[in-house]
C-alpha cells in the first residue's frame, strides 16, 4: 500500500504533523514502535500556551497539576530565585492522555495509526526515500509513500537511514522516578536544582503532579545519572523521607541544538529527532508540536502543488522564533556548563525570575547580559560571552 505521507513516531511532533496533512484530505500512516503512547519518561511540564499550540482546550482530564511558578536553587539553596506571576504559569500534563487527545484528532481526520510497529530501515537513494520496512508481531511489512516524516525521537532510524547530518546532535542522559508519599510544599511550584555536586552539567527536578505523586529526576553529563539522583533524594529528606518509588524511567534528551539539516529530498525531521528541544531546560513538548504543525502544513502544500521544493519553507518558518530560541538557549548552556558552584551562587544573588526565564528559554539574553556587565566576576565569565 502507498500513502501520501508516512510518519514514524506518535509523539507530539508526529501527531501534529499527521493532523495537518490529513486535514487536507491526504492519506497518512503513523507508525509507533511502542505499545502505548507516552511511555517514555518525561517531566511533563509545559507552559500554558502549549494548549494553544496543540489547538485543544486545557481539559482537566489532560492535566495533572497547574503550575504558578518555579524555584531555581543554586548549590547554596538558601539563595534560590523565585519565578512567579505574570505569564509564568503552566501545567504538569498527564502526557499519555494528552497524546491520546492528539491521536484522537489525527484519527478523526482519517489518519491510520499502527502501534508496536518498529521501523527497521528506509530505502533511500538518489536523494529520495522510496519505501520503509517495519516489523509488526514478528512479521515484516513494507510501505511506500510520497513523503516521509521522521518524528521518531532520539536515535531516529529515519535520520540515520536517510543520512542526515547529525554532527551536532548531543544528548544528556536522564533518569526519573515517579514517587508517592512525598512531602512537597507549594505543589503549584516546580523546583530546579543546579550545581556540580548536585548534577554535573545538568540539573535535578521535582515536579509535583498532585498531592500523591511527583516526578523526581535528574540529567547529568560525564557521569552516571542514577547515583546522583539517589544522592539528591537522600539529601532532601524533608521531601522524601517516607516517599516510595513506584516507577523508574530514563532516556536521552537532545541538548546540542537543532540539526543543521531538516529536509532531505522528500524526507523531513521534527521534534527530538531534529534536536528541537530548548537546550538549557530540556523542554521539547511545545517546540516539537510547533515543528510538527509546520511540517504538516508544508507537506500538505507540496502534495497539493506536486512540488517537493515547498518543503524548504519548513526550516525558514520554524527559525523565527523557535530556531532562534534554541540557538540562544544553546549559547547560554555552553556558558553555564563552565561555571563553578561559586559562580552559580553569585549568579543567583544577581538574577530575578524574569532573567532566569529569558536565559533558560533563549529569549532576551542580551538584556540579561547587559545587566551582568556591572558584576566584576560575572561580566567576564558570562556577560561578554552572551553578547
LUMROGU-160957 format. One record per residue (C-alpha): residue number from 1; x negated, y negated, z negated. Coordinates in Angstrom, 1 decimal. Layout:
<atoms>
- vexnu; px; py; pz
- NUM; X; Y; Z;
...
</atoms>
This chain:
<atoms>
- vexnu; px; py; pz
- 1; 0.0; 0.0; 0.0;
- 2; -1.1; -3.6; 0.7;
- 3; -0.4; -6.6; -1.5;
- 4; -0.7; -10.3; -0.7;
- 5; -2.7; -10.6; -3.9;
- 6; -4.2; -8.2; -6.4;
- 7; -5.1; -9.5; -9.9;
- 8; -7.5; -7.5; -12.1;
- 9; -6.7; -8.3; -15.7;
- 10; -3.5; -9.1; -17.5;
- 11; -4.8; -11.8; -19.9;
- 12; -3.8; -15.5; -19.9;
- 13; -5.6; -16.3; -16.7;
- 14; -4.3; -13.3; -14.7;
- 15; -0.7; -13.6; -15.8;
- 16; -0.5; -17.3; -15.0;
- 17; -2.1; -16.7; -11.5;
- 18; 0.4; -13.9; -10.8;
- 19; 3.4; -16.1; -11.7;
- 20; 2.3; -18.9; -9.4;
- 21; 1.7; -16.6; -6.4;
- 22; 4.9; -14.6; -6.8;
- 23; 6.9; -17.7; -7.3;
- 24; 6.3; -18.5; -3.6;
- 25; 7.6; -15.1; -2.6;
- 26; 4.4; -13.2; -2.1;
- 27; 3.7; -9.7; -3.3;
- 28; 1.4; -9.4; -6.3;
- 29; 0.0; -6.5; -8.2;
- 30; -1.6; -6.8; -11.6;
- 31; -4.0; -4.0; -12.8;
- 32; -4.8; -3.9; -16.5;
- 33; -7.2; -1.3; -17.9;
- 34; -5.8; -1.2; -21.5;
- 35; -2.7; 0.5; -22.6;
- 36; -1.3; -2.7; -24.2;
- 37; -1.6; -6.4; -23.8;
- 38; -3.7; -8.4; -26.2;
- 39; -5.7; -5.5; -27.7;
- 40; -9.0; -7.4; -27.5;
- 41; -10.0; -9.1; -30.8;
- 42; -9.1; -12.8; -30.8;
- 43; -8.8; -15.5; -33.4;
- 44; -5.6; -16.5; -31.6;
- 45; -5.8; -20.3; -32.3;
- 46; -4.5; -22.7; -29.7;
- 47; -3.7; -26.4; -29.6;
- 48; 0.0; -27.4; -29.5;
- 49; -0.4; -28.3; -25.8;
- 50; -1.1; -24.7; -24.9;
- 51; 2.6; -24.0; -24.6;
- 52; 2.9; -26.9; -22.1;
- 53; 0.2; -25.2; -20.1;
- 54; 2.0; -21.9; -20.3;
- 55; 5.2; -23.6; -19.3;
- 56; 7.2; -21.9; -22.1;
- 57; 8.6; -23.3; -25.3;
- 58; 6.8; -22.7; -28.6;
- 59; 9.2; -20.0; -29.7;
- 60; 8.8; -18.9; -33.3;
- 61; 8.7; -15.3; -32.2;
- 62; 5.3; -16.0; -30.4;
- 63; 3.7; -18.0; -33.3;
- 64; 2.2; -16.5; -36.5;
- 65; 1.4; -19.8; -38.1;
- 66; 1.5; -23.6; -37.5;
- 67; -1.8; -25.4; -38.0;
- 68; -2.1; -29.0; -39.1;
- 69; -5.9; -29.4; -39.0;
- 70; -9.2; -27.8; -39.9;
- 71; -12.1; -27.8; -42.4;
- 72; -15.6; -27.7; -41.0;
- 73; -18.1; -26.5; -43.5;
- 74; -21.9; -27.1; -43.1;
- 75; -24.3; -25.0; -45.2;
- 76; -23.6; -27.2; -48.2;
- 77; -19.9; -26.5; -48.2;
- 78; -19.3; -29.5; -50.5;
- 79; -20.0; -31.8; -47.6;
- 80; -17.1; -30.5; -45.4;
- 81; -15.5; -32.5; -42.7;
- 82; -11.7; -32.5; -42.6;
- 83; -9.8; -32.8; -39.3;
- 84; -6.1; -33.6; -39.7;
- 85; -3.2; -35.7; -38.5;
- 86; -2.6; -37.2; -35.1;
- 87; -3.0; -34.7; -32.2;
- 88; -4.9; -32.1; -34.2;
- 89; -2.0; -29.7; -34.5;
- 90; -1.8; -26.2; -33.1;
- 91; -0.8; -22.6; -33.7;
- 92; -2.1; -19.2; -34.6;
- 93; -0.5; -17.1; -31.9;
- 94; 0.9; -13.6; -32.1;
- 95; -1.2; -13.1; -29.0;
- 96; 0.3; -9.8; -27.9;
- 97; 3.8; -11.2; -27.9;
- 98; 2.5; -14.4; -26.2;
- 99; 1.1; -12.3; -23.4;
- 100; 4.3; -10.3; -23.3;
- 101; 6.2; -13.6; -22.7;
- 102; 3.8; -14.5; -19.8;
- 103; 4.1; -11.0; -18.4;
- 104; 7.9; -11.2; -18.6;
- 105; 7.9; -14.3; -16.5;
- 106; 5.5; -12.8; -14.0;
- 107; 7.7; -9.7; -13.7;
- 108; 10.8; -11.9; -13.2;
- 109; 9.1; -13.4; -10.2;
- 110; 8.6; -10.0; -8.7;
- 111; 5.1; -9.1; -9.8;
- 112; 4.2; -5.4; -10.2;
- 113; 2.2; -4.7; -13.4;
- 114; 0.4; -1.5; -13.9;
- 115; -1.2; -0.7; -17.3;
- 116; -4.1; 1.8; -18.0;
- 117; -5.5; 1.2; -14.5;
- 118; -9.3; 0.9; -14.7;
- 119; -10.8; -0.7; -11.6;
- 120; -14.0; 1.2; -10.7;
- 121; -15.2; -0.5; -7.5;
- 122; -14.3; -3.1; -4.9;
- 123; -15.2; -2.7; -1.3;
- 124; -16.9; -5.9; -0.4;
- 125; -18.6; -6.6; 2.9;
- 126; -19.0; -9.5; 5.4;
- 127; -18.2; -11.9; 2.5;
- 128; -14.7; -10.4; 2.0;
- 129; -13.2; -7.8; -0.3;
- 130; -11.1; -5.3; 1.6;
- 131; -9.7; -2.9; -1.0;
- 132; -10.4; -1.6; -4.5;
- 133; -10.5; 1.7; -6.2;
- 134; -8.9; 2.3; -9.6;
- 135; -8.3; 5.2; -11.9;
- 136; -4.9; 5.9; -13.5;
- 137; -4.4; 9.0; -15.6;
- 138; -7.4; 10.8; -14.1;
- 139; -6.2; 10.2; -10.6;
- 140; -7.9; 7.9; -8.1;
- 141; -6.0; 5.2; -6.2;
- 142; -6.8; 2.7; -3.5;
- 143; -5.0; -0.6; -2.8;
- 144; -5.6; -3.2; -0.1;
- 145; -4.9; -6.9; -0.4;
- 146; -5.3; -10.2; 1.3;
- 147; -6.7; -12.0; -1.8;
- 148; -8.3; -10.6; -4.9;
- 149; -8.5; -12.4; -8.3;
- 150; -10.9; -11.3; -11.0;
- 151; -9.4; -12.2; -14.4;
- 152; -11.0; -9.1; -16.0;
- 153; -13.0; -10.8; -18.7;
- 154; -16.5; -10.2; -20.0;
- 155; -18.3; -7.7; -17.8;
- 156; -15.9; -8.4; -14.9;
- 157; -16.1; -5.5; -12.4;
- 158; -14.8; -7.9; -9.7;
- 159; -17.6; -10.3; -10.3;
- 160; -20.2; -7.5; -10.2;
- 161; -18.8; -5.7; -7.2;
- 162; -18.5; -8.8; -5.2;
- 163; -22.0; -10.0; -6.2;
- 164; -21.0; -13.3; -7.7;
- 165; -23.9; -15.5; -9.1;
- 166; -23.9; -14.5; -12.8;
- 167; -27.3; -16.1; -13.6;
- 168; -25.9; -18.5; -16.2;
- 169; -23.5; -16.0; -17.8;
- 170; -24.3; -15.8; -21.5;
- 171; -22.2; -14.2; -24.3;
- 172; -22.1; -14.4; -28.0;
- 173; -21.3; -11.1; -29.8;
- 174; -18.4; -11.4; -32.3;
- 175; -16.7; -9.3; -34.8;
- 176; -13.3; -9.9; -36.5;
- 177; -11.4; -8.3; -39.4;
- 178; -7.7; -8.6; -39.8;
- 179; -7.4; -8.8; -43.6;
- 180; -4.5; -8.7; -46.0;
- 181; -4.0; -10.0; -49.6;
- 182; -6.3; -12.9; -49.0;
- 183; -6.1; -15.8; -51.4;
- 184; -6.3; -18.7; -48.9;
- 185; -5.1; -22.1; -50.0;
- 186; -3.7; -24.6; -47.4;
- 187; -2.8; -21.8; -44.9;
- 188; -2.0; -24.5; -42.4;
- 189; -5.7; -25.4; -42.1;
- 190; -8.2; -23.3; -40.3;
- 191; -11.8; -23.0; -41.7;
- 192; -15.0; -23.0; -39.7;
- 193; -18.4; -22.3; -41.4;
- 194; -21.8; -23.3; -39.9;
- 195; -25.4; -22.6; -40.9;
- 196; -28.4; -20.5; -40.0;
- 197; -27.9; -18.4; -43.1;
- 198; -24.1; -18.0; -42.5;
- 199; -24.0; -17.4; -38.8;
- 200; -27.2; -17.9; -36.7;
- 201; -26.4; -19.9; -33.6;
- 202; -22.7; -19.3; -34.1;
- 203; -20.1; -19.7; -36.8;
- 204; -17.7; -17.9; -39.1;
- 205; -14.0; -18.5; -39.3;
- 206; -10.9; -18.0; -41.4;
- 207; -7.6; -18.4; -39.7;
- 208; -4.5; -17.6; -41.9;
- 209; -1.7; -16.0; -39.9;
- 210; 0.8; -16.2; -42.7;
- 211; 0.9; -15.6; -46.5;
- 212; -0.1; -12.0; -46.0;
- 213; -2.6; -11.8; -43.1;
- 214; -5.7; -13.7; -42.0;
- 215; -8.2; -13.4; -39.1;
- 216; -11.7; -13.5; -40.5;
- 217; -14.6; -13.3; -38.1;
- 218; -18.0; -14.4; -37.0;
- 219; -20.1; -14.9; -33.9;
- 220; -23.9; -14.8; -34.0;
- 221; -26.7; -14.7; -31.5;
- 222; -30.0; -13.0; -32.0;
- 223; -28.8; -10.8; -34.9;
- 224; -26.2; -8.1; -35.6;
- 225; -22.9; -9.8; -36.4;
- 226; -21.4; -7.3; -38.9;
- 227; -23.9; -7.7; -41.7;
- 228; -23.4; -11.5; -41.6;
- 229; -19.6; -11.1; -41.7;
- 230; -19.9; -8.8; -44.7;
- 231; -22.2; -11.2; -46.5;
- 232; -19.8; -14.1; -45.7;
- 233; -16.8; -12.3; -47.1;
- 234; -18.8; -11.3; -50.2;
- 235; -19.9; -14.9; -50.8;
- 236; -16.3; -16.2; -50.7;
- 237; -14.9; -14.1; -53.4;
- 238; -12.2; -16.7; -54.3;
- 239; -10.6; -15.9; -50.9;
- 240; -11.4; -12.2; -50.5;
- 241; -11.9; -10.6; -54.0;
- 242; -8.7; -8.5; -53.7;
- 243; -8.4; -8.5; -49.9;
- 244; -8.5; -5.4; -47.7;
- 245; -9.5; -4.9; -44.1;
- 246; -6.7; -3.3; -42.0;
- 247; -8.1; -3.8; -38.6;
- 248; -11.6; -4.3; -37.0;
- 249; -12.4; -5.6; -33.6;
- 250; -15.0; -7.4; -31.6;
- 251; -16.5; -8.2; -28.3;
- 252; -18.4; -10.8; -26.4;
- 253; -17.4; -14.4; -25.7;
- 254; -18.9; -16.2; -22.8;
- 255; -20.7; -19.4; -24.0;
- 256; -23.0; -20.1; -21.2;
- 257; -20.7; -22.4; -19.3;
- 258; -18.6; -22.0; -16.2;
- 259; -20.1; -19.9; -13.4;
- 260; -21.7; -21.9; -10.5;
- 261; -19.7; -19.7; -8.1;
- 262; -15.9; -19.3; -8.5;
- 263; -14.9; -18.4; -4.9;
- 264; -16.4; -16.0; -2.5;
- 265; -14.6; -15.2; 0.7;
- 266; -11.1; -14.0; -0.3;
- 267; -12.1; -13.4; -4.0;
- 268; -11.7; -15.8; -6.9;
- 269; -12.7; -15.5; -10.6;
- 270; -10.9; -17.2; -13.5;
- 271; -10.8; -17.0; -17.3;
- 272; -13.6; -15.3; -19.3;
- 273; -14.8; -13.6; -16.0;
- 274; -15.7; -17.1; -14.8;
- 275; -17.1; -18.3; -18.1;
- 276; -14.2; -20.7; -18.5;
- 277; -14.5; -21.0; -22.3;
- 278; -15.3; -24.0; -24.4;
- 279; -18.9; -23.0; -25.4;
- 280; -19.1; -24.6; -28.8;
- 281; -15.8; -23.4; -30.1;
- 282; -15.5; -20.1; -28.1;
- 283; -11.8; -21.1; -27.3;
- 284; -10.6; -19.9; -24.0;
- 285; -6.8; -19.3; -24.0;
- 286; -5.7; -22.7; -22.7;
- 287; -8.7; -23.2; -20.4;
- 288; -8.1; -19.8; -18.9;
- 289; -4.4; -20.4; -18.3;
- 290; -5.2; -23.7; -16.6;
- 291; -7.6; -21.9; -14.3;
- 292; -5.1; -19.2; -13.6;
- 293; -2.4; -21.7; -12.6;
- 294; -4.7; -23.5; -10.2;
- 295; -6.0; -20.2; -8.8;
- 296; -2.4; -19.0; -8.2;
- 297; -1.4; -22.2; -6.5;
- 298; -4.4; -22.2; -4.2;
- 299; -3.9; -18.6; -3.2;
- 300; -0.2; -19.3; -2.5;
- 301; -1.2; -22.2; -0.3;
- 302; -3.8; -20.1; 1.5;
- 303; -1.2; -17.4; 2.1;
- 304; 1.4; -19.9; 3.4;
- 305; -1.1; -21.5; 5.8;
- 306; -3.0; -18.3; 6.6;
- 307; -6.2; -20.3; 5.8;
- 308; -8.6; -19.0; 3.2;
- 309; -10.6; -22.2; 3.2;
- 310; -7.9; -23.7; 1.0;
- 311; -9.3; -21.6; -1.9;
- 312; -12.1; -24.1; -2.2;
- 313; -9.6; -26.5; -3.7;
- 314; -9.7; -24.4; -6.9;
- 315; -13.2; -25.4; -8.2;
- 316; -12.5; -29.1; -7.3;
- 317; -9.2; -29.2; -9.1;
- 318; -10.5; -27.3; -12.2;
- 319; -13.5; -29.6; -12.6;
- 320; -11.5; -32.5; -13.9;
- 321; -11.0; -32.2; -16.8;
- 322; -11.8; -28.6; -17.6;
- 323; -15.1; -28.0; -15.8;
- 324; -16.4; -31.3; -17.2;
- 325; -15.3; -30.4; -20.7;
- 326; -17.0; -27.0; -20.6;
- 327; -20.2; -28.7; -19.3;
- 328; -20.2; -31.3; -22.0;
- 329; -19.5; -28.7; -24.8;
- 330; -22.4; -26.6; -23.5;
- 331; -24.6; -29.6; -23.7;
- 332; -23.6; -30.1; -27.4;
- 333; -24.1; -26.4; -28.1;
- 334; -27.7; -26.5; -26.7;
- 335; -28.5; -29.3; -29.1;
- 336; -26.7; -27.8; -32.1;
- 337; -28.3; -24.4; -31.8;
- 338; -31.7; -26.0; -32.6;
- 339; -30.6; -27.8; -35.7;
- 340; -31.7; -26.7; -39.2;
- 341; -29.4; -26.3; -42.1;
- 342; -30.6; -29.6; -43.4;
- 343; -29.7; -31.3; -40.1;
- 344; -26.2; -29.8; -40.3;
- 345; -25.7; -31.1; -43.8;
- 346; -26.9; -34.6; -42.8;
- 347; -24.6; -34.5; -39.8;
- 348; -21.6; -33.6; -41.9;
- 349; -22.2; -36.7; -44.0;
- 350; -22.0; -39.0; -40.9;
- 351; -19.3; -37.4; -38.8;
- 352; -15.5; -37.7; -39.3;
- 353; -12.8; -35.4; -37.9;
- 354; -12.4; -37.2; -34.6;
- 355; -16.2; -37.0; -33.9;
- 356; -16.2; -33.2; -34.5;
- 357; -13.3; -32.7; -32.2;
- 358; -15.0; -34.7; -29.4;
- 359; -18.2; -32.9; -29.7;
- 360; -16.8; -29.4; -30.0;
- 361; -14.4; -29.8; -27.1;
- 362; -16.6; -31.7; -24.7;
- 363; -14.5; -34.8; -24.9;
- 364; -16.1; -38.3; -25.6;
- 365; -19.5; -37.0; -26.6;
- 366; -21.2; -40.3; -25.6;
- 367; -19.2; -42.2; -28.2;
- 368; -20.4; -39.9; -30.9;
- 369; -24.0; -40.1; -29.7;
- 370; -23.9; -43.9; -29.9;
- 371; -22.6; -43.6; -33.5;
- 372; -25.5; -41.3; -34.4;
- 373; -28.1; -43.6; -32.9;
- 374; -28.4; -45.6; -36.1;
- 375; -29.3; -42.5; -38.1;
- 376; -33.1; -42.2; -38.5;
- 377; -33.3; -38.4; -38.0;
- 378; -30.1; -37.5; -36.1;
- 379; -30.8; -40.2; -33.5;
- 380; -33.9; -38.2; -32.3;
- 381; -32.5; -34.7; -32.8;
- 382; -29.0; -35.2; -31.4;
- 383; -28.0; -38.6; -30.1;
- 384; -30.7; -39.2; -27.4;
- 385; -30.2; -35.6; -26.1;
- 386; -26.4; -36.2; -25.7;
- 387; -26.6; -39.5; -23.8;
</atoms>
